[in-house]
Amino acid sequence: MIQGLHHNAYRCRDSEETRRFYEDFLGLPLAGTLEIGETKSGRKTDTLHTFYRLGDGSFLAFFEAPDMPFDFKPQHDFDLHIALGVDADTLQRMLAKGRAEGMDTRGVSDHGFIHSIYFRDPNGYVIELTTPRPGHDEAMDPALNGAREKLARWTAAKRQP
């Protein structure tokens, strides 16, 4: 049985630049690093794998692998974004902090069941901080929200000529 998320891993341009954003700005402590000199298939590499601890004990992780090409580009929200849960006070504090530091800061966006703000990390990834609104649990309950029916309707509409 899957019990939860241990970590999500992404590529990064520079481990120290990434650390400054995730640890110094967002407040996620650097929890571990792995220096990788050889892959499990025997290929030599010079890669650093870093892990940042979230409040629930899971991690965001990054690979700096300069010997492996990667197309870094600013990601569109619909392509890739990392959404992290916070309380309402933290959302407002981080909004003010981002603006005070001159970061590209968007929000507050009202999505009905959550409020969100957005930043872009040094790697081009969109980072969303989100806090639940009243009705959040009901909105995310498939017994109440019609999620399967909406998916089925979407899928059927795509099949129409």
N, C-alpha and C positions, 0 to 999 in steps of 0.2 A: 504494500500500500504506500502510495506517495504521501509523505507527511508534511511536506512544505518545500519551499525554495531554499537551497543552500546558497547558490550564487548564480548570477548572470554575468557573463564575461564579454567584454568588448575590446577592440583594438584601441590603443592610444598612441599619440605622436611622441609624447615625452612623459615619462613616469613622474617626474618632479612637478611639471606643470599640471598634470592631472591630480597629483596629491594636493597641490595648493587649492584647487577648486573643490575637490570632494572633502578634504579634511579641514582646511582653513576657512573656506567659504561656507560649505554646507554643514560642517561639523561632524562628518562621519570619520571616526578614527581609523587610521591605517592599522589593520589588524595582522597582516602577514604579507610576506613576499616569498616568491620562489624564483631562484635563478635557474634557468633551464639551458643547459649546454648541449643537450642531445634529445631529440624527440624519441618517442617510443618505437618509431620505425628505424631508428639509428641515424637519422639525418642530424648533422651538426647544426647548431643554432646558437644565437646569443640573444636570449629572450628573458625579460623580467615580467613576472606575473604578480600583480599586487591585488590586495583584498581590503575593502573598506566595510566595516561592520555597521549594519543597520540596527535600529532599536529592538527588533524582534529576534536578533541573533543571526539573520541571514546576511549575505554579503553582495556588494557590487564589486566586480573584479575587472582588471584590465591587463592586456598583454602589450608590452612594448617590444616589438620584434622588428628591428631595423633591417634585418637580412631578408625579410619577407615583404614584398610589395603589397600595399593596401591603398585603395582609393578613398582617402579621407575627403569628405565633402560635407557642407552643411546639410543636415537631414531635414526633410519636411516632416512636420508633426505626424502626418499619415504614414510616412515611410518607417520611421523609428523614433520613439521617444521613451524615456524612462520616467515613470510616474512614481513618486514617493509620497506616502501618507504622512501628514503632519496635523497638529491641532490648529484651531483657528488663530490663536495668538501667534504661533510660529509662522503661519502663512503671512500674516500682516508684518511681522518683524522681518522676515526674509524678503518680502516685497520692498520694504524700506531700505534694507541693507543692499540689495541689488541695485536699486536706483542710486543710493548714496555712493556706491563704488563705481558708478558709471557703466554698469553691465547692461546689455540688451535684456530688458525685463518687461515681460508682457503680463497683463492681467490686472485685476482679478476677472476671470472668466466664469460666468455662471452656467454650469452644464445641467442645472436642474437638481441633480442629486449630489453634486460636488461643486466646490469653488476651487479654481486652479490658477496658479501663476506659472510663468515659464521663463527659463533661462537657456542659454546655449553654453555647453561646456567647452573646454579648449580643443576638443576633438571634433566639434561640429554637431554633437548630439543634443537634442532638445531634452531638457530636464524639466519635468513638471512636478511642482509641489501641490498637493491636493488635500483638501479637508472635507469630510462628509457634511452634507446639509441634512436638515430634517427630512425623513423619508428615504434616506440612503439605503438602509437595510431592505426595505420593501422594494425599492427600485432594482436591487441586485438579487432579489429572490425569484428564481425561475418559476416557482409555483404561483407567483403573483404577476410577473412582468411579461409573460407571453414570449419569452426569448426564443423558444423552439419554433413557435408559430411564425414569428417575424423572420427567422432564418429560412424557414421553409418557403415563405412568400418571396423573399429576396431571391432564393435559388430558382424558384419557378419563373420569376420575372426575367431572369437572365437567360432562360431557355427559350423565351418567346422570340420569334423572328422579328 
